[in-house]
Structures are given as C-alpha cells and as structure tokens.
C-alpha cells in the first residue's frame, strides 16, 4: 500500500491542504498521522475532523493530549504553552472526544509502528543516535515485530538505520529502499506546520510498503495567511502577553521555597 506519512499539523489547515493536494496527485491510498493534530494555529477543529477519524490512521501527540487535559504543559516552551491554553478553550467538544479516542502507538501491517515522540514517552525528543538506540530497545520490548518506526515531534525530517543495536543517520531524499534484512528503521517525515521554521514548507513522506520504498517531500503553502489567522485568533503572544509571562516568572522566582 502507498501511505502518506504526516506529523505535527498543529491546526495549520493551509499547510495540510497543500500536503493533501500533493498526496491526491500521487494516488496515496491511506494517510498515517503521527500526532500533534492541534495547537499553534487557527484550525484545530477542522484538522481533527480531517485526521482523527478513518480512513486516516492517527495517534495522539503531546499537543493533542495537552488539549484534552490528559497531560500538562510542564515540558512545553512558553509560546507552545500559551497557544495550547487558547487551543483548550477553542476546541469543540466533538474534537476533544475524537482526540481522546486516539491511541499513543499503532502497529500497521505487522511491522510498521507509529509513535509521536519516543516509544514509551510521547513527549521525548529523539534527536540523536543515542536516543534512537535506546528506543530501538524499547521497540523490541513493546512491539517485537516492529521493523519500521515512524515518529514525529522534532519537526525535522530524519532517517536512522539501526543494525546490531547501533543507529546510523542516513540522508533523506526520494526513492530510498529499506532493506528487508535484520535492520530496523526510525523515520521522521518532518512537520506539516512550518511556523517554527525559517523555510515555510510543509514536510511529509511517502512509503510504499509493497516495494519498501520511502521518499521525503516538501511543498509550499499559504504561510502568511496561516500566520495572520493564528495571530488574529489569539494563538500568538503579543508584546503584553510576553511581559505578563515574564512578570509571573519573576514573582514565582521571588517566592520563598
């Protein structure tokens, strides 16, 4: 089957629409979503309606769990925490119910594993070979048949090959063949939302499970419109918001412990 692999949409409908148009042209048969459907941007409800139900197979990311109060914002940056407070207020009851039904991990075709952060920690950033090696051990424990693990959360496209417990970064690009031997692979398709990146391109990947071929892609989207709407809907910190947060942090530091 030809899969579209997406992650970290963060309520960015403009970016998601551009990705969906590309995937439709390529004849993608099924969409796999690695979480963080909501947050940051103005269209979380619409993105949930598009992604949190079949035929898309989705899992929950940390922003999705925060939006429905299953975890807190302690491990978030200031800007993310601010946007998520707005998301909690704006998100519809139906969207919250849909997010609450999402698992934190999925196994597809007996060997494809979907996670958001780490295998056992949705909030973990896997950004080094050491992180991948530790999670390869966890993958063997939690999903013994898993050979291809797609993850998100870092907003960076990445491919790691793991053999004999050693993780090696590999170049990302098009038409990458995944060896069916004893190796396993950890793959990050990048983020659909590019609000945190200088280069405003929506990132994603394609995976053909019959041919075992992987390709990474980037497409432009209406980023100025997405950013403007996010600001208008209260998802971006104003100068006053930043001063208030700084003042609260200073007061908290001065309180006796």
C-alpha positions as CSV (number, residue, x, y, z in Angstrom):
1,X,0.0,0.0,0.0
2,X,1.1,3.6,-0.7
3,X,1.0,5.6,2.5
4,X,1.2,9.3,3.1
5,X,3.1,9.9,6.4
6,X,2.4,13.2,8.2
7,X,3.1,14.7,11.7
8,X,2.8,17.9,13.7
9,X,0.0,19.6,11.8
10,X,-0.8,21.9,14.7
11,X,-4.1,23.2,13.4
12,X,-2.4,24.6,10.2
13,X,-5.2,24.0,7.6
14,X,-3.3,25.9,4.9
15,X,-0.3,23.5,5.2
16,X,-2.4,20.4,5.5
17,X,-4.4,21.3,2.4
18,X,-1.2,21.7,0.3
19,X,0.0,18.3,1.5
20,X,-3.3,16.6,0.8
21,X,-3.4,18.0,-2.7
22,X,0.1,16.6,-3.4
23,X,-0.8,13.2,-1.9
24,X,-4.0,13.0,-4.0
25,X,-2.0,13.6,-7.2
26,X,0.4,10.8,-6.2
27,X,-2.5,8.3,-5.7
28,X,-1.9,7.8,-2.0
29,X,-4.1,5.0,-0.6
30,X,-4.0,5.8,3.1
31,X,-2.8,8.6,5.4
32,X,-0.9,7.9,8.6
33,X,-0.8,10.7,11.1
34,X,1.8,10.7,13.9
35,X,0.0,13.2,16.2
36,X,0.0,16.8,17.2
37,X,-3.1,17.5,15.1
38,X,-3.9,20.6,17.1
39,X,-2.2,23.6,18.7
40,X,-0.3,26.7,17.4
41,X,-2.7,27.6,14.6
42,X,-6.3,28.6,14.0
43,X,-7.9,25.5,12.5
44,X,-7.5,22.7,15.1
45,X,-11.2,21.7,14.9
46,X,-11.1,21.3,11.1
47,X,-7.8,19.4,11.2
48,X,-9.3,17.0,13.8
49,X,-12.3,16.4,11.6
50,X,-10.0,15.6,8.7
51,X,-7.4,13.4,10.5
52,X,-8.7,12.0,13.8
53,X,-11.2,9.6,12.2
54,X,-11.0,6.8,9.5
55,X,-9.8,6.4,6.8
56,X,-6.8,8.2,8.3
57,X,-5.0,6.2,10.9
58,X,-3.8,8.6,13.6
59,X,-2.2,8.6,17.0
60,X,-2.1,11.2,19.7
61,X,0.8,13.6,20.1
62,X,1.7,15.6,23.2
63,X,-0.3,18.7,22.0
64,X,-3.4,16.6,21.5
65,X,-3.1,15.1,25.0
66,X,-2.5,18.6,26.5
67,X,-5.5,20.0,24.6
68,X,-7.8,17.4,26.3
69,X,-6.1,17.8,29.7
70,X,-4.5,14.3,29.8
71,X,-1.1,15.8,30.4
72,X,0.1,19.2,31.4
73,X,2.3,21.9,29.8
74,X,5.3,21.5,32.0
75,X,7.6,20.2,29.2
76,X,6.4,22.9,26.7
77,X,8.1,26.1,25.8
78,X,6.4,29.4,26.7
79,X,5.0,30.0,23.2
80,X,3.6,26.5,22.9
81,X,2.0,26.6,26.3
82,X,0.4,29.9,25.5
83,X,-1.1,28.6,22.2
84,X,-2.2,25.4,23.9
85,X,-4.2,27.3,26.6
86,X,-6.0,29.0,23.7
87,X,-6.5,25.6,22.0
88,X,-8.1,24.1,25.1
89,X,-10.7,27.0,25.1
90,X,-11.4,27.0,21.4
91,X,-11.5,23.2,20.7
92,X,-15.0,21.8,20.3
93,X,-16.4,19.0,22.5
94,X,-16.6,16.7,19.4
95,X,-12.9,17.3,18.7
96,X,-11.9,16.6,22.3
97,X,-13.9,13.4,22.2
98,X,-12.2,12.4,18.9
99,X,-8.7,13.1,20.3
100,X,-9.4,11.1,23.5
101,X,-10.0,8.0,21.3
102,X,-6.6,8.2,19.7
103,X,-4.0,5.6,20.8
104,X,-0.5,6.7,21.7
105,X,1.0,4.0,19.4
106,X,-0.2,1.9,16.5
107,X,1.1,-1.2,14.7
108,X,0.3,-1.4,11.0
109,X,0.9,-4.4,8.6
110,X,2.6,-6.3,11.5
111,X,5.9,-4.3,11.1
112,X,5.1,-0.6,10.8
113,X,4.9,1.3,14.2
114,X,3.5,4.8,14.6
115,X,4.7,6.9,17.6
116,X,4.9,10.6,18.2
117,X,7.9,11.2,20.5
118,X,9.6,8.1,21.9
119,X,8.3,4.6,22.1
120,X,7.3,4.9,25.8
121,X,7.3,8.7,26.1
122,X,5.1,10.8,23.9
123,X,7.0,14.0,24.9
124,X,10.5,12.7,24.2
125,X,12.6,14.4,21.5
126,X,14.6,11.8,19.6
127,X,17.4,13.9,18.1
128,X,20.5,11.8,18.3
129,X,21.7,8.2,17.5
130,X,21.8,7.6,21.3
131,X,18.1,8.4,21.6
132,X,17.3,6.1,18.6
133,X,19.3,3.2,20.1
134,X,17.5,3.4,23.4
135,X,14.2,3.5,21.7
136,X,15.1,0.6,19.4
137,X,15.4,-1.5,22.6
138,X,12.0,-0.2,23.8
139,X,10.6,-1.0,20.4
140,X,11.8,-4.6,20.6
141,X,10.1,-4.8,24.1
142,X,6.8,-3.2,23.3
143,X,6.4,-4.1,19.6
144,X,8.6,-7.1,18.9
145,X,7.5,-7.4,15.2
146,X,8.2,-3.7,14.6
147,X,10.8,-3.0,11.9
148,X,9.9,0.4,10.6
149,X,9.1,3.1,13.2
150,X,7.7,6.4,12.1
151,X,8.0,9.2,14.7
152,X,7.4,13.0,14.9
153,X,7.7,15.7,17.5
154,X,11.1,17.2,16.5
155,X,9.8,18.9,13.3
156,X,12.9,17.7,11.5
157,X,13.0,15.1,8.6
158,X,15.3,12.3,9.6
159,X,16.1,8.7,8.7
160,X,18.1,6.3,11.1
161,X,19.1,2.8,10.2
162,X,19.6,0.5,13.2
163,X,21.7,-2.6,12.9
164,X,23.1,-4.7,15.8
165,X,21.9,-2.0,18.2
166,X,23.8,0.8,16.5
167,X,21.9,3.7,15.0
168,X,23.3,5.5,11.9
169,X,21.8,8.6,10.4
170,X,21.1,8.3,6.7
171,X,20.4,11.1,4.1
172,X,16.8,12.0,3.4
173,X,15.6,12.2,-0.1
174,X,13.5,10.4,-2.7
175,X,13.4,6.7,-3.6
176,X,15.1,5.3,-0.6
177,X,15.0,1.5,-0.4
178,X,14.5,0.0,3.1
179,X,16.4,-3.3,3.4
180,X,14.2,-6.2,4.5
181,X,17.1,-7.8,6.4
182,X,17.9,-7.6,10.1
183,X,18.0,-3.8,10.2
184,X,15.2,-1.6,11.5
185,X,14.5,2.0,10.6
186,X,13.4,5.1,12.6
187,X,11.9,7.7,10.2
188,X,10.6,11.2,10.9
189,X,8.6,12.8,8.0
190,X,9.1,16.3,9.3
191,X,6.3,18.6,10.3
192,X,3.4,19.8,8.2
193,X,3.3,23.0,10.1
194,X,6.3,25.2,9.4
195,X,5.6,28.0,11.9
196,X,8.8,27.2,13.9
197,X,11.0,27.0,10.8
198,X,12.5,29.8,8.7
199,X,11.8,27.9,5.5
200,X,8.0,27.8,5.2
201,X,7.5,24.5,3.5
202,X,5.2,21.7,4.7
203,X,7.1,18.4,5.2
204,X,5.9,14.8,4.9
205,X,6.9,11.4,3.5
206,X,5.6,8.7,1.3
207,X,6.1,5.0,2.0
208,X,5.3,2.2,-0.4
209,X,5.0,-0.9,1.8
210,X,5.0,-3.4,-1.1
211,X,8.1,-2.0,-2.7
212,X,9.6,-1.0,0.7
213,X,10.4,2.5,-0.8
214,X,10.5,5.7,1.2
215,X,10.6,9.3,-0.1
216,X,10.7,12.7,1.7
217,X,8.9,15.7,0.4
218,X,8.3,19.4,1.0
219,X,5.7,21.7,-0.5
220,X,4.9,25.4,-0.2
221,X,1.7,26.7,1.4
222,X,0.0,30.0,2.2
223,X,2.1,30.5,5.3
224,X,1.4,34.3,5.6
225,X,-2.3,33.6,5.7
226,X,-1.8,30.9,8.2
227,X,0.3,33.1,10.5
228,X,-2.1,36.1,10.2
229,X,-5.1,33.9,11.1
230,X,-3.2,32.4,14.0
231,X,-2.4,35.9,15.4
232,X,-6.0,37.1,14.8
233,X,-7.4,34.1,16.7
234,X,-5.1,34.6,19.7
235,X,-2.6,31.8,19.2
236,X,0.4,34.1,19.1
237,X,1.9,36.0,22.1
238,X,1.6,39.8,21.9
239,X,4.1,42.1,23.5
240,X,1.8,42.4,26.5
241,X,1.4,38.6,26.8
242,X,5.2,38.3,26.9
243,X,5.5,40.9,29.6
244,X,2.8,39.2,31.7
245,X,4.5,35.9,31.4
246,X,7.9,37.4,32.3
247,X,6.4,39.1,35.4
248,X,4.8,35.9,36.6
249,X,8.1,34.1,36.2
250,X,9.9,36.7,38.2
251,X,7.3,36.6,41.0
252,X,7.5,32.9,41.2
253,X,11.3,33.1,41.5
254,X,11.0,35.5,44.4
255,X,8.5,33.4,46.4
256,X,10.0,31.6,49.4
257,X,10.5,27.9,48.8
